[in-house]
């Protein structure tokens, strides 16, 4: 069980998940988690990830990017991507200032949100202790020549990438090659049959949706990636 509260103050607009179990006297880690270009922070996927981390003793802030705070629908404009990164930095600063963060601070995002998170981390080493990137948009669909990897050699933050084998934004082989550019510890978690939203049409032998399982998988692999560079939670 977790508790969820709405947060709408200053730079932070979203939902805070706290571990409800008495087994955790205080959060063992904090995850700031944001969304992709076509949604907001209240998606099935982000809720599943947040619940998974909270069940493991972490507190999670699902938050809206700056472009979504400005308007309720529509994609971000490329010329204002720096504003989205600045907004993420403000959220991290607010977390450290206003909330108890005794353990590692992790930053995660789906698709566009994950790309901006990784760019921010590359620009600001030490900003967070780890990244959790869901469906990193390595290139536009059917345009593998337009790779979004320029910043990866400068990324010195342990990184977990959760990838669907049917994601049209990258093949698994392309994603492995991209992660090889990152000098920090990395881990690739693949969901067979999952698409860019990390859902699947059905599991073999029956229906289902992989997004309900993503949270626990993210927790396990984020923990391992952070531990590989000396952190623990």
N, CA, C and O of each residue as an XYZ file, in Angstrom:
932
protein
N       0.839     -1.205      0.000
C       0.000      0.000      0.000
C       0.872      1.252      0.000
O       1.925      1.286      0.637
N       0.435      2.253     -0.703
C       1.121      3.534     -0.697
C       0.094      4.636     -0.503
O      -1.101      4.445     -0.726
N       0.588      5.794     -0.081
C      -0.279      6.956      0.015
C       0.105      7.920     -1.090
O       1.282      8.058     -1.424
N      -0.885      8.582     -1.654
C      -0.656      9.509     -2.760
C      -1.307     10.835     -2.429
O      -2.470     10.884     -2.028
N      -0.548     11.915     -2.600
C      -1.101     13.244     -2.358
C      -0.789     14.159     -3.527
O       0.247     14.017     -4.176
N      -1.675     15.089     -3.792
C      -1.475     16.057     -4.869
C      -0.514     17.140     -4.419
O      -0.595     17.630     -3.293
N       0.399     17.511     -5.309
C       1.359     18.579     -5.035
C       1.195     19.648     -6.106
O       1.273     19.349     -7.297
N       0.972     20.869     -5.700
C       0.803     21.974     -6.651
C       1.308     23.249     -5.998
O       0.528     24.071     -5.516
N       2.615     23.397     -5.992
C       3.210     24.570     -5.368
C       4.554     24.880     -6.011
O       5.354     23.978     -6.259
N       4.797     26.143     -6.277
C       6.042     26.549     -6.899
C       6.243     25.885     -8.247
O       5.372     25.945     -9.116
N       7.401     25.249     -8.418
C       7.731     24.604     -9.688
C       7.178     23.191     -9.794
O       7.310     22.553    -10.838
N       6.563     22.698     -8.733
C       6.159     21.294     -8.685
C       4.652     21.145     -8.863
O       3.865     21.683     -8.084
N       4.266     20.409     -9.898
C       2.854     20.129    -10.174
C       2.731     18.635    -10.455
O       3.165     18.160    -11.505
N       2.141     17.897     -9.518
C       2.043     16.458     -9.726
C       1.496     15.724     -8.533
O       0.601     16.209     -7.840
N       2.052     14.528     -8.293
C       1.547     13.641     -7.248
C       2.724     13.008     -6.512
O       3.688     12.557     -7.131
N       2.633     12.981     -5.186
C       3.692     12.409     -4.365
C       3.222     11.081     -3.780
O       2.215     11.020     -3.074
N       3.967     10.020     -4.084
C       3.696      8.695     -3.524
C       4.650      8.470     -2.360
O       5.857      8.673     -2.491
N       4.109      8.052     -1.225
C       4.936      7.735     -0.063
C       4.709      6.275      0.323
O       3.597      5.761      0.198
N       5.770      5.604      0.796
C       5.574      4.226      1.265
C       4.696      4.219      2.501
O       4.952      4.958      3.452
N       3.658      3.386      2.494
C       2.727      3.347      3.618
C       3.077      2.269      4.631
O       2.551      2.268      5.744
N       3.968      1.342      4.251
C       4.300      0.237      5.140
C       5.057      0.720      6.371
O       5.911      1.602      6.276
N       4.744      0.146      7.515
C       5.453      0.492      8.751
C       6.879     -0.034      8.726
O       7.671      0.291      9.611
N       7.218     -0.842      7.725
C       8.576     -1.373      7.612
C       9.582     -0.292      7.261
O      10.785     -0.482      7.441
N       9.098      0.852      6.758
C       9.992      1.915      6.324
C       9.783      3.144      7.206
O       8.785      3.852      7.075
N      10.739      3.388      8.108
C      10.623      4.544      8.992
C      10.763      5.838      8.214
O      10.159      6.851      8.568
N      11.560      5.806      7.151
C      11.725      6.954      6.268
C      12.010      6.422      4.876
O      12.424      5.271      4.738
N      11.801      7.229      3.831
C      12.037      6.749      2.464
C      13.477      6.290      2.269
O      14.411      6.933      2.748
N      13.649      5.186      1.570
C      14.991      4.676      1.318
C      15.601      5.295      0.064
O      16.804      5.172     -0.165
N      14.793      5.948     -0.736
C      15.247      6.637     -1.942
C      14.127      7.554     -2.402
O      12.983      7.436     -1.964
N      14.480      8.463     -3.288
C      13.488      9.378     -3.854
C      13.618      9.364     -5.372
O      14.719      9.483     -5.910
N      12.498      9.218     -6.050
C      12.464      9.233     -7.511
C      11.589     10.373     -7.994
O      10.420     10.467     -7.620
N      12.151     11.238     -8.824
C      11.375     12.253     -9.538
C      11.091     11.684    -10.921
O      12.019     11.313    -11.639
N       9.829     11.612    -11.298
C       9.419     10.866    -12.487
C       8.499     11.711    -13.360
O       7.503     12.253    -12.881
N       8.838     11.821    -14.648
C       8.031     12.662    -15.524
C       7.630     11.927    -16.807
O       8.004     10.773    -17.016
N       6.887     12.592    -17.636
C       6.136     11.975    -18.732
C       6.727     12.264    -20.107
O       7.749     12.939    -20.232
N       6.065     11.740    -21.132
C       6.476     11.947    -22.506
C       5.795     13.133    -23.159
O       5.075     13.891    -22.508
N       6.032     13.286    -24.464
C       5.558     14.469    -25.184
C       4.049     14.516    -25.355
O       3.480     15.601    -25.474
N       3.394     13.372    -25.369
C       1.968     13.370    -25.659
C       1.064     13.160    -24.472
O      -0.123     12.881    -24.643
N       1.596     13.287    -23.265
C       0.782     12.982    -22.089
C       1.119     13.920    -20.941
O       1.737     14.967    -21.132
N       0.698     13.519    -19.739
C       1.071     14.240    -18.529
C       1.551     13.218    -17.509
O       1.792     12.060    -17.851
N       1.690     13.642    -16.261
C       2.281     12.746    -15.269
C       1.295     11.731    -14.705
O       1.673     10.915    -13.864
N       0.043     11.762    -15.146
C      -0.969     10.872    -14.578
C      -1.344      9.766    -15.559
O      -2.519      9.580    -15.873
N      -0.343      9.032    -16.040
C      -0.579      7.936    -16.976
C      -0.530      6.594    -16.253
O      -0.025      6.491    -15.135
N      -1.064      5.571    -16.913
C      -1.029      4.221    -16.353
C       0.403      3.799    -16.063
O       0.687      3.246    -15.000
N       1.305      4.058    -17.004
C       2.697      3.659    -16.845
C       3.344      4.341    -15.649
O       3.945      3.670    -14.811
N       3.234      5.653    -15.555
C       3.892      6.367    -14.461
C       3.302      5.995    -13.112
O       4.025      5.918    -12.119
N       2.009      5.766    -13.066
C       1.407      5.333    -11.804
C       1.948      3.964    -11.390
O       2.207      3.724    -10.211
N       2.119      3.068    -12.368
C       2.641      1.738    -12.062
C       4.069      1.812    -11.541
O       4.411      1.144    -10.566
N       4.899      2.618    -12.183
C       6.282      2.765    -11.742
C       6.332      3.388    -10.352
O       7.074      2.923     -9.487
N       5.548      4.434    -10.138
C       5.527      5.100     -8.837
C       5.078      4.148     -7.740
O       5.671      4.124     -6.662
N       4.043      3.368     -7.999
C       3.563      2.415     -7.003
C       4.613      1.350     -6.712
O       4.770      0.928     -5.567
N       5.334      0.912     -7.748
C       6.371     -0.094     -7.551
C       7.487      0.409     -6.666
O       7.932     -0.294     -5.760
N       7.942      1.622     -6.922
C       8.998      2.197     -6.094
C       8.513      2.445     -4.669
O       9.238      2.170     -3.713
N       7.311      2.954     -4.521
C       6.787      3.229     -3.180
C       6.625      1.942     -2.384
O       6.879      1.921     -1.180
N       6.205      0.873     -3.044
C       6.068     -0.411     -2.361
C       7.416     -0.927     -1.871
O       7.480     -1.692     -0.909
N       8.497     -0.507     -2.536
C       9.840     -0.912     -2.138
C      10.456      0.047     -1.128
O      11.614     -0.119     -0.745
N       9.693      1.052     -0.692
C      10.174      1.951      0.345
C      10.646      3.307     -0.124
O      11.154      4.093      0.676
N      10.492      3.601     -1.407
C      10.913      4.904     -1.931
C       9.734      5.864     -1.970
O       8.576      5.448     -2.017
N      10.043      7.150     -1.950
C       9.009      8.142     -2.236
C       9.189      8.585     -3.679
O      10.313      8.706     -4.166
N       8.085      8.824     -4.353
C       8.118      9.138     -5.781
C       7.273     10.363     -6.057
O       6.120     10.451     -5.634
N       7.857     11.301     -6.766
C       7.109     12.465     -7.221
C       6.891     12.351     -8.719
O       7.837     12.463     -9.499
N       5.646     12.129     -9.124
C       5.281     12.214    -10.544
C       4.975     13.680    -10.832
O       4.135     14.278    -10.160
N       5.642     14.260    -11.816
C       5.443     15.693    -12.042
C       5.308     16.024    -13.520
O       5.811     15.308    -14.386
N       4.614     17.133    -13.787
C       4.432     17.621    -15.152
C       5.624     18.463    -15.587
O       6.166     19.247    -14.808
N       6.018     18.291    -16.830
C       7.049     19.137    -17.417
C       6.506     20.540    -17.659
O       5.297     20.770    -17.651
N       7.434     21.470    -17.876
C       7.045     22.877    -18.017
C       6.058     23.090    -19.162
O       5.125     23.882    -19.033
N       6.257     22.389    -20.287
C       5.344     22.603    -21.422
C       3.926     22.168    -21.086
O       2.961     22.758    -21.572
N       3.793     21.136    -20.254
C       2.463     20.670    -19.888
C       1.827     21.574    -18.832
O       0.604     21.703    -18.785
N       2.627     22.183    -18.006
C       2.098     23.157    -17.045
C       1.530     24.358    -17.790
O       0.524     24.932    -17.374
N       2.184     24.742    -18.903
C       1.720     25.895    -19.673
C       0.406     25.618    -20.378
O      -0.437     26.509    -20.488
N       0.216     24.382    -20.863
C      -1.022     24.062    -21.582
C      -1.368     22.591    -21.375
O      -0.489     21.748    -21.199
N      -2.649     22.307    -21.401
C      -3.133     20.972    -21.034
C      -2.949     19.925    -22.119
O      -2.996     18.730    -21.828
N      -2.740     20.340    -23.361
C      -2.598     19.376    -24.450
C      -1.621     19.906    -25.488
O      -1.245     21.078    -25.473
N      -1.220     19.025    -26.382
C      -0.288     19.413    -27.426
C       1.137     19.050    -27.057
O       1.474     18.976    -25.875
N       1.983     18.821    -28.065
C       3.365     18.414    -27.820
C       4.255     19.595    -27.447
O       3.869     20.747    -27.648
N       5.438     19.322    -26.909
C       6.388     20.399    -26.614
C       6.988     20.945    -27.903
O       7.059     20.243    -28.912
N       7.419     22.199    -27.861
C       8.099     22.777    -29.022
C       9.603     22.588    -28.837
O      10.133     22.901    -27.771
N      10.303     22.080    -29.860
C      11.736     21.833    -29.720
C      12.530     23.045    -29.255
O      13.517     22.896    -28.535
N      12.114     24.236    -29.654
C      12.864     25.438    -29.287
C      12.771     25.761    -27.800
O      13.520     26.599    -27.299
N      11.849     25.096    -27.088
C      11.667     25.382    -25.665
C      12.045     24.190    -24.791
O      11.671     24.131    -23.619
N      12.785     23.244    -25.357
C      13.191     22.069    -24.585
C      14.056     22.449    -23.391
O      13.990     21.806    -22.343
N      14.870     23.496    -23.547
C      15.711     23.933    -22.425
C      14.870     24.356    -21.231
O      15.294     24.204    -20.086
N      13.679     24.885    -21.493
C      12.786     25.264    -20.397
C      12.276     24.032    -19.657
O      12.083     24.068    -18.442
N      12.060     22.948    -20.388
C      11.652     21.710    -19.733
C      12.774     21.177    -18.847
O      12.520     20.699    -17.742
N      14.012     21.257    -19.329
C      15.138     20.805    -18.509
C      15.306     21.688    -17.282
O      15.588     21.196    -16.190
N      15.133     22.988    -17.463
C      15.228     23.894    -16.313
C      14.147     23.581    -15.288
O      14.380     23.658    -14.081
N      12.965     23.228    -15.777
C      11.881     22.864    -14.871
C      12.198     21.605    -14.082
O      11.877     21.512    -12.897
N      12.830     20.631    -14.739
C      13.233     19.409    -14.036
C      14.233     19.745    -12.937
O      14.131     19.234    -11.822
N      15.197     20.604    -13.252
C      16.188     21.000    -12.249
C      15.523     21.669    -11.054
O      15.935     21.460     -9.913
N      14.504     22.467    -11.310
C      13.779     23.117    -10.214
C      13.061     22.090     -9.347
O      13.007     22.234     -8.125
N      12.515     21.066     -9.968
C      11.835     20.017     -9.208
C      12.831     19.278     -8.314
O      12.535     19.011     -7.150
N      13.998     18.947     -8.845
C      15.017     18.270     -8.041
C      15.437     19.146     -6.867
O      15.584     18.660     -5.745
N      15.629     20.431     -7.126
C      16.001     21.353     -6.048
C      14.911     21.424     -4.987
O      15.207     21.452     -3.793
N      13.654     21.454     -5.417
C      12.541     21.508     -4.466
C      12.461     20.235     -3.639
O      12.180     20.288     -2.441
N      12.706     19.096     -4.264
C      12.700     17.835     -3.524
C      13.753     17.847     -2.429
O      13.472     17.480     -1.288
N      14.957     18.266     -2.768
C      16.043     18.277     -1.784
C      15.766     19.276     -0.665
O      16.174     19.057      0.475
N      15.085     20.357     -0.977
C      14.847     21.408      0.009
C      13.648     21.108      0.903
O      13.706     21.334      2.111
N      12.572     20.605      0.325
C      11.298     20.534      1.043
C      10.892     19.139      1.502
O       9.931     18.994      2.258
N      11.617     18.103      1.052
C      11.229     16.743      1.413
C      12.431     15.991      1.965
O      13.579     16.291      1.636
N      12.146     15.011      2.809
C      13.207     14.181      3.357
C      13.761     13.277      2.267
O      13.025     12.473      1.695
N      15.050     13.401      1.976
C      15.678     12.564      0.947
C      16.952     11.937      1.524
O      18.057     12.292      1.113
N      16.804     11.006      2.475
C      17.972     10.420      3.120
C      18.773      9.488      2.225
O      19.966      9.292      2.460
N      18.153      8.913      1.213
C      18.834      7.976      0.328
C      19.127      8.585     -1.022
O      19.087      9.805     -1.176
N      19.425      7.744     -2.012
C      19.718      8.238     -3.360
C      18.541      9.002     -3.960
O      17.379      8.693     -3.695
N      18.863      9.995     -4.764
C      17.849     10.726     -5.520
C      17.958     10.269     -6.972
O      19.006     10.409     -7.603
N      16.878      9.729     -7.484
C      16.830      9.225     -8.852
C      15.923     10.107     -9.696
O      14.992     10.735     -9.191
N      16.214     10.141    -10.988
C      15.412     10.926    -11.928
C      14.981     10.013    -13.060
O      15.802      9.316    -13.656
N      13.698     10.023    -13.351
C      13.191      9.150    -14.398
C      12.216      9.855    -15.315
O      11.650     10.892    -14.969
N      12.029      9.282    -16.481
C      11.074      9.864    -17.418
C      10.755      8.904    -18.539
O      11.558      8.043    -18.897
N       9.561      9.070    -19.086
C       9.143      8.270    -20.233
C       9.400      9.041    -21.520
O       9.011     10.203    -21.634
N      10.049      8.408    -22.483
C      10.242      8.964    -23.817
C      10.876     10.361    -23.767
O      12.003     10.508    -23.294
N      10.168     11.380    -24.247
C      10.697     12.749    -24.253
C      11.166     13.165    -22.863
O      12.219     13.788    -22.730
N      10.408     12.832    -21.840
C      10.799     13.207    -20.484
C      12.100     12.559    -20.067
O      12.920     13.186    -19.395
N      12.301     11.301    -20.459
C      13.549     10.632    -20.155
C      14.716     11.221    -20.923
O      15.821     11.340    -20.393
N      14.471     11.590    -22.171
C      15.544     12.212    -22.952
C      15.980     13.524    -22.316
O      17.176     13.775    -22.171
N      15.022     14.363    -21.933
C      15.374     15.632    -21.302
C      16.066     15.397    -19.962
O      16.990     16.129    -19.605
N      15.627     14.386    -19.221
C      16.271     14.061    -17.947
C      17.725     13.663    -18.160
O      18.603     14.088    -17.409
N      17.984     12.847    -19.182
C      19.354     12.407    -19.444
C      20.221     13.560    -19.930
O      21.399     13.634    -19.580
N      19.658     14.460    -20.729
C      20.418     15.624    -21.179
C      20.768     16.527    -20.001
O      21.883     17.043    -19.914
N      19.810     16.713    -19.098
C      20.065     17.533    -17.913
C      21.153     16.909    -17.049
O      22.031     17.615    -16.552
N      21.101     15.588    -16.866
C      22.110     14.911    -16.058
C      23.489     14.997    -16.705
O      24.493     15.123    -16.005
N      23.545     14.930    -18.037
C      24.825     15.060    -18.733
C      25.400     16.459    -18.560
O      26.614     16.633    -18.456
N      24.523     17.451    -18.530
C      24.952     18.841    -18.360
C      25.334     19.158    -16.920
O      26.087     20.097    -16.663
N      24.809     18.366    -15.976
C      24.998     18.654    -14.549
C      25.402     17.387    -13.800
O      24.572     16.787    -13.118
N      26.670     16.970    -13.917
C      27.110     15.758    -13.217
C      26.869     15.880    -11.711
O      27.142     16.920    -11.112
N      26.364     14.821    -11.119
C      26.106     14.837     -9.689
C      24.747     15.375     -9.308
O      24.402     15.393     -8.127
N      23.960     15.820    -10.289
C      22.625     16.340     -9.977
C      21.775     15.279     -9.299
O      21.074     15.567     -8.329
N      21.835     14.048     -9.808
C      21.091     12.927     -9.226
C      22.012     11.712     -9.163
O      23.093     11.701     -9.752
N      21.563     10.693     -8.441
C      22.379      9.493     -8.251
C      22.122      8.417     -9.294
O      22.925      7.495     -9.437
N      21.028      8.515    -10.017
C      20.713      7.515    -11.024
C      19.583      7.966    -11.919
O      18.787      8.828    -11.548
N      19.516      7.375    -13.110
C      18.457      7.668    -14.076
C      17.653      6.405    -14.359
O      18.204      5.306    -14.430
N      16.350      6.576    -14.520
C      15.453      5.489    -14.917
C      14.722      5.964    -16.172
O      13.775      6.745    -16.083
N      15.159      5.497    -17.333
C      14.631      5.976    -18.605
C      13.699      4.933    -19.203
O      14.113      3.814    -19.504
N      12.452      5.306    -19.371
C      11.438      4.414    -19.911
C      11.241      4.714    -21.390
O      10.845      5.823    -21.749
N      11.513      3.743    -22.247
C      11.327      3.916    -23.700
C      12.077      5.140    -24.219
O      11.473      6.050    -24.788
N      13.391      5.158    -24.022
C      14.176      6.283    -24.528
C      13.971      6.405    -26.041
O      14.133      5.419    -26.761
N      13.614      7.608    -26.538
C      13.333      7.786    -27.971
C      14.625      7.977    -28.761
O      15.006      9.102    -29.088
N      15.286      6.876    -29.059
C      16.620      6.945    -29.650
C      16.630      7.637    -31.002
O      17.588      8.334    -31.337
N      15.575      7.451    -31.779
C      15.441      8.131    -33.066
C      13.962      8.186    -33.423
O      13.175      7.420    -32.866
N      13.559      9.070    -34.335
C      12.158      9.076    -34.771
C      11.821      7.754    -35.456
O      12.711      7.123    -36.026
N      10.570      7.322    -35.416
C      10.192      6.078    -36.089
C      10.587      6.079    -37.565
O      10.338      7.046    -38.286
N      11.203      4.989    -37.999
C      11.623      4.769    -39.391
C      12.710      5.741    -39.847
O      12.930      5.905    -41.047
N      13.396      6.390    -38.890
C      14.497      7.290    -39.238
C      15.709      6.982    -38.357
O      16.128      7.829    -37.569
N      16.273      5.785    -38.481
C      17.368      5.377    -37.599
C      18.638      6.195    -37.764
O      19.531      6.145    -36.919
N      18.717      6.945    -38.850
C      19.907      7.776    -39.063
C      19.907      9.023    -38.187
O      20.948      9.661    -38.027
N      18.760      9.379    -37.620
C      18.646     10.594    -36.809
C      18.734     10.248    -35.324
O      17.766     10.391    -34.577
N      19.913      9.789    -34.919
C      20.120      9.343    -33.544
C      20.177     10.508    -32.563
O      20.711     11.573    -32.870
N      19.623     10.288    -31.394
C      19.639     11.289    -30.323
C      20.622     10.830    -29.248
O      20.238     10.494    -28.128
N      21.887     10.828    -29.621
C      22.924     10.279    -28.747
C      24.058     11.251    -28.442
O      25.024     10.878    -27.777
N      23.958     12.492    -28.919
C      25.085     13.412    -28.811
C      25.580     13.589    -27.379
O      26.781     13.728    -27.151
N      24.667     13.586    -26.421
C      25.042     13.865    -25.033
C      25.468     12.628    -24.257
O      26.001     12.754    -23.154
N      25.249     11.451    -24.798
C      25.482     10.231    -24.020
C      26.936     10.047    -23.576
O      27.151      9.566    -22.463
N      27.951     10.401    -24.381
C      29.324     10.261    -23.892
C      29.643     11.155    -22.693
O      30.640     10.927    -22.007
N      28.823     12.154    -22.433
C      29.032     13.045    -21.290
C      28.177     12.654    -20.085
O      28.180     13.353    -19.072
N      27.454     11.557    -20.186
C      26.535     11.153    -19.125
C      27.260     10.250    -18.132
O      27.555      9.095    -18.440
N      27.543     10.768    -16.958
C      28.277     10.028    -15.934
C      27.383      9.617    -14.770
O      27.846      9.512    -13.634
N      26.116      9.386    -15.049
C      25.138      8.984    -14.046
C      24.684      7.559    -14.337
O      24.329      7.259    -15.476
N      24.683      6.666    -13.341
C      24.192      5.304    -13.565
C      22.799      5.331    -14.180
O      21.931      6.079    -13.730
N      22.589      4.523    -15.198
C      21.363      4.631    -15.992
C      20.730      3.271    -16.251
O      21.397      2.329    -16.680
N      19.436      3.187    -15.983
C      18.631      2.023    -16.341
C      17.700      2.431    -17.475
O      17.014      3.448    -17.379
N      17.672      1.652    -18.538
C      16.746      1.891    -19.642
C      15.785      0.710    -19.728
O      16.210     -0.441    -19.832
N      14.491      1.002    -19.684
C      13.460     -0.016    -19.856
C      12.929      0.121    -21.281
O      12.462      1.187    -21.680
N      13.005     -0.963    -22.035
C      12.758     -0.903    -23.482
C      11.827     -2.028    -23.915
O      11.960     -3.164    -23.461
N      10.893     -1.708    -24.788
C      10.018     -2.718    -25.368
C      10.587     -3.225    -26.677
O      11.076     -2.435    -27.485
N      10.533     -4.525    -26.900
C      11.141     -5.095    -28.105
C      10.448     -4.642    -29.387
O      11.019     -4.759    -30.471
N       9.222     -4.127    -29.275
C       8.503     -3.631    -30.451
C       8.403     -2.110    -30.467
O       7.530     -1.549    -31.129
N       9.285     -1.452    -29.746
C       9.311      0.011    -29.731
C       9.816      0.521    -31.078
O      10.917      0.176    -31.507
N       9.010      1.338    -31.736
C       9.378      1.843    -33.059
C      10.434      2.945    -33.004
O      10.923      3.382    -34.046
N      10.787      3.395    -31.812
C      11.802      4.440    -31.680
C      13.216      3.866    -31.541
O      14.181      4.628    -31.486
N      13.354      2.548    -31.485
C      14.674      1.917    -31.398
C      14.519      0.410    -31.353
O      13.586     -0.108    -30.740
N      15.431     -0.289    -32.001
C      15.517     -1.728    -31.816
C      16.357     -1.992    -30.571
O      17.050     -1.105    -30.073
N      16.285     -3.205    -30.085
C      17.098     -3.559    -28.920
C      18.579     -3.432    -29.240
O      19.352     -2.966    -28.403
N      18.984     -3.835    -30.430
C      20.388     -3.733    -30.827
C      20.834     -2.274    -30.876
O      21.935     -1.943    -30.436
N      19.982     -1.405    -31.411
C      20.316      0.021    -31.450
C      20.446      0.583    -30.042
O      21.327      1.401    -29.779
N      19.580      0.153    -29.143
C      19.633      0.652    -27.778
C      20.904      0.182    -27.070
O      21.523      0.954    -26.337
N      21.291     -1.055    -27.278
C      22.531     -1.544    -26.670
C      23.731     -0.731    -27.157
O      24.613     -0.386    -26.371
N      23.758     -0.432    -28.445
C      24.861      0.357    -28.996
C      24.886      1.753    -28.397
O      25.958      2.294    -28.130
N      23.717      2.339    -28.184
C      23.648      3.674    -27.588
C      24.134      3.655    -26.143
O      24.864      4.552    -25.724
N      23.738      2.643    -25.384
C      24.158      2.572    -23.986
C      25.662      2.371    -23.861
O      26.262      2.764    -22.860
N      26.269      1.765    -24.866
C      27.719      1.579    -24.841
C      28.465      2.909    -24.890
O      29.650      2.965    -24.559
N      27.792      3.974    -25.297
C      28.412      5.302    -25.345
C      28.489      5.950    -23.969
O      29.252      6.898    -23.777
N      27.713      5.456    -23.010
C      27.641      6.064    -21.682
C      28.776      5.535    -20.820
O      28.896      4.319    -20.662
N      29.623      6.407    -20.250
C      30.744      5.935    -19.439
C      30.343      5.402    -18.073
O      31.124      4.682    -17.450
N      29.155      5.729    -17.591
C      28.692      5.257    -16.282
C      28.083      3.863    -16.401
O      27.913      3.336    -17.500
N      27.761      3.277    -15.251
C      27.106      1.967    -15.226
C      25.746      2.054    -15.899
O      25.003      3.012    -15.686
N      25.420      1.054    -16.710
C      24.121      1.027    -17.389
C      23.497     -0.358    -17.265
O      24.181     -1.352    -17.023
N      22.190     -0.392    -17.435
C      21.469     -1.663    -17.450
C      20.284     -1.509    -18.398
O      19.521     -0.548    -18.305
N      20.143     -2.462    -19.303
C      19.020     -2.477    -20.239
C      18.045     -3.571    -19.826
O      18.422     -4.735    -19.685
N      16.792     -3.183    -19.635
C      15.732     -4.128    -19.281
C      14.754     -4.173    -20.447
O      14.130     -3.166    -20.780
N      14.622     -5.331    -21.061
C      13.751     -5.456    -22.232
C      12.465     -6.194    -21.877
O      12.486     -7.216    -21.192
N      11.342     -5.655    -22.359
C      10.055     -6.326    -22.241
C       9.657     -6.838    -23.622
O       9.374     -6.056    -24.529
N       9.641     -8.145    -23.765
C       9.323     -8.765    -25.044
C       7.893     -8.423    -25.465
O       6.942     -8.622    -24.709
N       7.766     -7.906    -26.682
C       6.456     -7.593    -27.238
C       5.901     -6.243    -26.857
O       4.843     -5.851    -27.351
N       6.592     -5.516    -25.985
C       6.074     -4.219    -25.541
C       6.382     -3.133    -26.561
O       7.410     -3.162    -27.237
N       5.478     -2.184    -26.656
C       5.620     -1.068    -27.589
C       6.185      0.150    -26.863
O       6.699      0.032    -25.751
N       6.089      1.318    -27.493
C       6.703      2.514    -26.925
C       6.068      2.919    -25.599
O       6.735      3.495    -24.739
N       4.787      2.620    -25.432
C       4.142      2.927    -24.152
C       4.327      1.798    -23.144
O       3.753      1.820    -22.056
N       5.147      0.803    -23.527
C       5.473     -0.363    -22.705
C       4.272     -1.254    -22.432
O       4.266     -2.018    -21.467
N       3.260     -1.158    -23.277
C       2.143     -2.093    -23.211
C       2.347     -3.170    -24.266
O       3.167     -3.016    -25.172
N       1.609     -4.243    -24.146
C       1.619     -5.285    -25.167
C       0.175     -5.580    -25.555
O      -0.753     -5.327    -24.787
N       0.003     -6.116    -26.754
C      -1.348     -6.472    -27.186
C      -1.884     -7.589    -26.312
O      -3.011     -7.515    -25.821
N      -1.071     -8.632    -26.115
C      -1.450     -9.699    -25.188
C      -0.219    -10.545    -24.897
O       0.719    -10.593    -25.693
N      -0.233    -11.205    -23.759
C       0.823    -12.141    -23.433
C       0.516    -13.484    -24.089
O      -0.647    -13.781    -24.365
N       1.540    -14.300    -24.345
C       1.271    -15.637    -24.882
C       0.322    -16.403    -23.955
O       0.554    -16.501    -22.750
N      -0.738    -16.936    -24.537
C      -1.672    -17.710    -23.744
C      -2.754    -16.893    -23.078
O      -3.571    -17.444    -22.342
N      -2.784    -15.572    -23.319
C      -3.841    -14.788    -22.679
C      -3.612    -13.315    -22.832
O      -2.588    -12.891    -23.368
N      -4.554    -12.526    -22.365
C      -4.439    -11.077    -22.460
C      -3.609    -10.525    -21.329
O      -3.208    -11.256    -20.424
N      -3.353     -9.235    -21.380
C      -2.589     -8.617    -20.311
C      -1.943     -7.339    -20.760
O      -2.020     -6.961    -21.929
N      -1.312     -6.679    -19.832
C      -0.645     -5.414    -20.094
C       0.618     -5.381    -19.254
O       0.555     -5.464    -18.028
N       1.770     -5.259    -19.912
C       3.047     -5.322    -19.206
C       3.259     -4.163    -18.258
O       4.106     -4.248    -17.368
N       2.509     -3.072    -18.424
C       2.781     -1.890    -17.614
C       2.554     -2.145    -16.132
O       3.168     -1.485    -15.294
N       1.691     -3.084    -15.797
C       1.476     -3.398    -14.397
C       2.678     -4.044    -13.740
O       2.784     -4.055    -12.513
N       3.605     -4.594    -14.556
C       4.800     -5.242    -14.020
C       6.024     -4.336    -14.046
O       7.055     -4.677    -13.466
N       5.927     -3.205    -14.699
C       7.096     -2.360    -14.909
C       7.668     -1.845    -13.595
O       8.886     -1.806    -13.423
N       6.803     -1.451    -12.672
C       7.264     -0.824    -11.441
C       8.275     -1.654    -10.692
O       9.348     -1.158    -10.348
N       7.955     -2.918    -10.428
C       8.867     -3.778     -9.691
C      10.163     -4.019    -10.430
O      11.226     -4.069     -9.810
N      10.100     -4.169    -11.745
C      11.302     -4.380    -12.542
C      12.197     -3.148    -12.492
O      13.416     -3.271    -12.377
N      11.605     -1.967    -12.578
C      12.376     -0.727    -12.492
C      13.093     -0.626    -11.156
O      14.267     -0.258    -11.107
N      12.400     -0.949    -10.075
C      12.995     -0.863     -8.744
C      14.229     -1.737     -8.657
O      15.296     -1.274     -8.255
N      14.089     -2.995     -9.031
C      15.185     -3.943     -8.924
C      16.401     -3.481     -9.703
O      17.517     -3.519     -9.186
N      16.205     -3.050    -10.923
C      17.333     -2.694    -11.774
C      17.914     -1.333    -11.437
O      19.119     -1.131    -11.589
N      17.093     -0.395    -10.984
C      17.627      0.886    -10.530
C      18.488      0.680     -9.298
O      19.548      1.292     -9.165
N      18.035     -0.182     -8.396
C      18.810     -0.482     -7.192
C      20.173     -1.048     -7.556
O      21.190     -0.644     -6.993
N      20.193     -1.975     -8.490
C      21.452     -2.593     -8.893
C      22.391     -1.592     -9.554
O      23.593     -1.593     -9.288
N      21.845     -0.737    -10.416
C      22.681      0.235    -11.118
C      23.299      1.228    -10.149
O      24.481      1.552    -10.266
N      22.507      1.719     -9.186
C      23.038      2.660     -8.198
C      24.079      1.971     -7.329
O      25.113      2.563     -7.019
N      23.821      0.726     -6.929
C      24.749     -0.009     -6.076
C      26.094     -0.220     -6.759
O      27.124     -0.292     -6.088
N      26.095     -0.319     -8.075
C      27.343     -0.571     -8.806
C      28.321      0.585     -8.703
O      29.507      0.407     -8.979
N      27.860      1.756     -8.317
C      28.772      2.886     -8.172
C      28.870      3.328     -6.716
O      29.254      4.463     -6.431
N      28.522      2.430     -5.798
C      28.759      2.703     -4.389
C      27.554      3.131     -3.594
O      27.647      3.242     -2.371
N      26.416      3.379     -4.235
C      25.226      3.733     -3.478
C      24.513      2.478     -3.016
O      24.825      1.380     -3.478
N      23.571      2.626     -2.120
C      22.756      1.495     -1.693
C      21.445      2.009     -1.152
O      21.388      3.091     -0.567
N      20.379      1.232     -1.346
C      19.087      1.614     -0.780
C      18.203      0.380     -0.689
O      17.061      0.469     -0.238
